[in-house]
Every structure is written in structure tokens, then in C-alpha cells.
Amino acid sequence: MCYKLQYDRPAVNWLEALPIGNGRIAAMVYGGTDSERIQLNEESLWSGTQVRETYRSAPEILKVIRRALFDGKNDEAREACSKYLLSIPPCVRCYETFGDLVLEFKNKAAPIGNYRRELNLSEGVTYARYEKDGAAYTSECFISRKYDALVCRVKSNAAGKINFDLSFTREKDAEWQAYPNGEIRLFGQIDDEYGNAEYYGKGGPHMRFSSLVKASLKGGTASVRGGKLLVRGADETVVYVTLQTDYEVSKFAFDHSLEIDPPCRERIDRILAAGFDRVKEFHIKEFRRQFETVSLNFGDAEKDLTTDLLLKNLRKGAKAENIFPLFFQYGRYLLLSSSSFRAMLPANLQGKWNGEIRPVWGSDYHTNINLQMNYWPAGPANLFETVTPLAGYVKKAAEFGKRTAKEVYFTEGWTFHHTMDVFGRTGVHDSGGVGTFPMAGPWMTLTLWEHYEFTGDENYLKTELYPLLKGSCEFISGFLTPHNGYLVTAPSNSPENVFYYTDDGVKKIGYTTYAATIDCQIIRAVFSRMIYAAERLKEDELFIAELKRKIKKLPPLTISERYGTICEWIEDYEEFEPSHRHISHLFGLYPGDEINESIPEIYEAAKKTVARRLSFGGAETGWSRSWVINFYTRLHNGEAAYEHLVKLVSEQTVDNLFDIHPPFQIDGNFGGAAGIAEMLIQSHGGKIGERVIELLPAIPSAWADGEMSGLKARGNFTVSMKWSKMKVRSVQIQSCAGGVCRLKMPAGVSLKNIDCEYVVTDNILRFETKKGETYRLTYKNLSS
């Protein structure tokens, strides 16, 4: 199946442009006919610098904060957190745009005919095709993984028709120069003059950056005027662009001793020597190899409708089922393009696509759900390679997080909090309320754990994951403190949410608490995985015995006497904002696995929790809506999951299918893609190491018929299936790591055929697999 975003007009703003990327370099392509704008990013171009965060914390301070919390003096605790735990400086700076490449075409007055613009997801190439002045024109853009450069070709079927002025500019901190040999060089240094140094750290000249643009002509001439390159009378022109900064990821810092111009020159020389046809052919081959591992089909596709028309139909309530496989594949495409290939840093709040110098929320790394959500589809959507930049980032950040753990909380191990940058900022940021979320670090280890469960990579577990997991558990173990017979986290908050409490008879609004529900859920998940890993690797016997004792002393999940919902905080506080976008107390439902049907009363309370949030107008942001979709998949409510998927795509998605917070924030795309995968296949059930695959666990009636291939289940099983009338008809399971496959049988259905020996116990089909072998199953006793 061909997956394309397509339109019958050029983009008129950034949110209509189409994204391309090779992980390191990213671009937004407008597909213009009068002028073509291509906005460019390089993943490491950040304002700011590496600073040594300092803190005013002390063991006595922590005791004061904890005493205040235990005595119900929440405001006093929050004020102390802001005064003593907040890092100095307390704010991180921004991920910035690199600049704009613009091709100003001549003869703008000529009418345009038969215009078509598209992004081919399986190729990673944008196209714009149109007719003008008696000739047919095509422009195509992609970013090569092998040659690490943007490639843009403009051609016509008539000789001498390519005429444009080429410029590459940046709003600030840059200079540029055009040369008669068809080159433009842009170079500069970020000058951090904005923001009070008290909040952001010392300003001044920081990261350096450089780029080289080369125009290669067939026919015609190139000349220079006013910093622009003038192309006249060409049959075809290929523009190559490469970008470089002096950031060194291994140091989490820029390094002014690094040469930044020679790498640009070397890449341009290599790509010119290869030639356009070879470069494009290799790019498409490589992109397809990774992208085309998964396909989805939900019945008859709408014929050749533009993407904006598909959205318009969906918004009007008309049939538009083809939009959902496209939205899912677009999420996979975005993760591949921002966190694979050449990526050294993980996808941020906007992936790697940001058109501003100072974007909202800094386009940074938010780690109280957003960065984690970016990687929710990595396992189920068969995108294992996208986790590598994230794992490297967390590993390096943990080095800085050790000092934060030691100097803020006086523990061993490592942690970080709710916002981070590319310079190793791991402390309490922004405020003592929202910023005091030290469970962000442990949560991130669970994201990396998912990669192990899906791949079954024992070497990754031993060499990469286990040291991080152990360090996280060391931090948690030291951070927990006794209170009322439990071991609790203090200070704590439920990310970005507040509550009412009473202090000496006065009703107040509180932020800081102890043992927020999400904390305990994260800790149980981290400890249980550490225990499994250590026992599997035969490591740290004494430490594991300690964790087994401590996990039993964590506060249990409780149900609100007011509403029958799961309590968000250690007390049954009244909510200040019942519609809040964060629904953190359901972490154990998704992405965790603690809340499930094995504890019916908690499972029912989870249903009421989601319903209550939504009844007050919750899920108002795109990423929050995505989370709700995943909640409903785990609650096996396919109709509700579908309802919120429709809302996500129709109400919180713009014409280029970017999710909006608003404004644009990419985690909603990734969370939505994960939700679609969860509607079709789940594998979180059962014990660690003995996961159970469930097919069509939340299939909606709108997708009664369909087929899927290539989704992944934990244990590194690749699953393909066909279904009709909402029932699975046939299944193929490829074992990519060997081991026992466990498959939940649909109620009232038995096997017609399977090409291996098997047993069925408690409605679970079990069979031993060999690595690389594919197993085919068909069912019988289907009622229709």
C-alpha cells in the first residue's frame, strides 16, 4: 500500500509544509511555485551552554520539607523546595531553527495548472508537480542518510526553463555569502542575549554553526548578487545543503576547537561525486528498508483524495477510514526521520522540526511524559533502531544526574526532573512545584526497558540497560523515607496538577505532596524490572533482597471515597482542575501494566477516572488525547478508543497531520500511533518474561474488516493477521528471538490449524519457537 500525504496547492504557512529528515538534519518543505521555502534544522543547534548547576539543599532542609508535608503544611514545603532545591540557574534555553533556504522563481505572473504536492512516506521524499508557461515542472526534496545532506532538485521538461534566485538566511546570529561557483556559505554563533542570567545562566556568544549550499546546474548559468545565487536558463538544478555545529554529544557541550567548515565541504564533495540519481536511489532503498516493515489496511481506501480533503470529510462525519492508517504510518515516519539514521540526540518536543528562534516550551526535552511518549510506538510499530539515540542520551544524562541525586537528595544513583536540554541539565527546573519531579529519571528507565522486552536483546540488557536500571534503583532506594508504616517519596507531585487541602481550617491550593500515586506506580515498575533483570543476570543478590523488602512497603493504590476513581495523591484530595491534561495516576494502566483485569475493583476505578476527566472537558491537548486513546485500549473499549482517535485527528491535527498542543507538539503524533497499534495488538499481559499476545483487543466496529502485517509483540515476535467482522481469521507470527510464544485465544474459538506442537491452558496458546521461523495459525468455531 502506498502511503502519501498529498495536496492540490502549495503550503502557505509552516503548519502546512511537509517534514523530511535523516535524524540529524530536518526540514519543512513548502512546495511553492512562485518561491520554494525550505526551513532547516540541525538537531544540536541549541541556545545555552553547559553550566554546573548548584543547589542550596542540605540533609536538614530535606527533613524540614518532609516534616512540613507530613504535618499537612504543603505550601511551606513547596516554598522550601523553590528556595532550596531549585537549581541555579533554574531554566533551560531552546532548540533553534538553523535558517531558511529560499528559491525565488521568475515569471511569477504565469498561471499554474495541474498542481500536486506530496510526501511519499515510504520514500522519505517530497514532490511538487505543476504546469506553468507551457512547461511541466517537478521539484523533489529529501535528506540523505548516507551523504548527510538535504537534496532538492528542480527540473522542467523544456530546456532552459529553470530560473530562480537562491538564498540561505537566518533571522539572527548569522552571516552568509554567495559565490560564483554556485555556493552559498552561512555561518554564525548563537548569542544568548535574551533572558535574565539569573534564570537562564550567563548569556553571550555560545554554539557555533556553519553550512554549505551547492547548486549543480544542467545548462544555464550561475551568478552572484547581494548574497544570493542567481540561476538562469538551466534545464535542471540540484541544490545540496549540509549543516554543522560545534556541539560534541559525547561531552554534552559545544567545543570551539572543533572544525565545522571542513565536514560541510567533505559532505558536499562526496555527494557531488555520487550524483543525484545514485544518491536518490540509495536514499529510497534505505528508507523503504526501515519504513516498509509494517502495513495496515482497514478496508476499501478512498480513491486519490488529498489529505486535507480526508480531514475535511472526517470533520464533517463522513467516511474517512483511510486517514487512520495514514496517520499511523505518518507517526512511524516522523519517528524514523527524527530519531534514526544519523540521529545522535532523541526526538524533542517537536521531533527535530522547529521554525523559530524561541519556540514555545523551548522545543526542549520534557520528561514528565512527553519525551517518554515520543517512544511509545518504537516497540509495537517495529522501530527498534529509533531508541538508540534515546538510550545514548539517557546514559550520558545519568552521569550528570548522579551529581543531582547526591547534591539535592543525598542519595547514590542518578535521576533527573521534568525538563532537560542537550547540556546535561538534570536538576529541579522552572519552579519548586512543577519542577520537583525526581521520578522522571526512573520513568525514563522504563522506556528503555520496553526496548529490551520488545527486542529480547540480552546483550543490551546486560551492557546498556542494567547499569542505568541499577543506578535508578539506587536513587529511589535512598530517596524513599518512612512515614505511617510506608516508604514514601517526599517531596513529590503529580505532574503539573494541583489540589485543594485544608491547613488549620483554611482551604488552600497545593502542589507539593508526598507519595503521589504516579511515584509509587513508577517505583513498583522499576523495582520489579530490576529484580527480574538481576535474577536473570545473577547479579546484586543483596541489593535485590533489599528492593524486595522495600517494594512491599510502598503505599498501595487507593480508591476515592468521593468519586470511586483512583486517588491521584496520597490523600483523597479534592481536585482543583478536574479536567487536567495530565492523568498521571493512571500511569499503571498505560504505559505501565499494574492496573489490569486481575484486580477488578482497581480496573473499574480506572474506567471511572478516565470518564471523570473527560466529563469536565479533559484531553484538551493533543498529547493528552493520545494518552486517553491508549487508556481505552487497555480497558478493551475499542469504540471509546476510536471516538478519541477521531477527535485527535479531526480536532487536534492540522492539514500536514502534525498534532497540536496547541501549538505543534509531536508527542501527540507518536502517542496516537501507539494507540492504533494497541487497538490491534497488545503484549503487556502476563509476567515479565512470560508476556501474552492479545489480538484485536480494542478493535472498533468501524474497522470490522482489515489486515495488518509487521507489528511487534514483546519477545520480538512479528505479527501479521487478517480479520473480518471484527474477528481474527488467520495469523502469522515470526519469531525473531526464539523462545515460547503465548497467545490469548479469542473467547469460544479454537484452533483449526497451526504448523507446530502446542498446548492450550487457561485459554492461552503456548508453543516453542525457533529464531527466524514463521508460524501460521487459523481459527475455527467462528460464528460468522
Helices and strands as residue ranges (DSSP letters): E 4-7, G 14-16, E 18-21, E 25-29, E 35-42, H 59-70, H 74-80, I 81-85, E 99-105, E 112-120, E 125-132, E 135-144, E 149-156, E 162-169, E 174-179, E 183-192, H 197-200, E 204-218, E 221-225, E 228-234, E 236-245, E 247-248, E 253-254, H 261-274, H 276-291, E 295-297, H 307-315, H 323-339, G 360-363, E 365-366, H 370-374, G 384-386, H 387-404, I 405-409, E 419-420, H 440-455, H 458-460, I 461-465, H 466-479, E 481-483, E 486-488, E 499-503, E 506-510, H 517-537, H 541-551, E 574-575, G 584-586, H 600-615, H 622-634, H 638-651, H 667-680, E 681-687, E 690-695, G 701-703, E 706-713, E 717-724, E 727-735, E 739-744, E 750-754, E 759-761, E 764-769, E 774-780
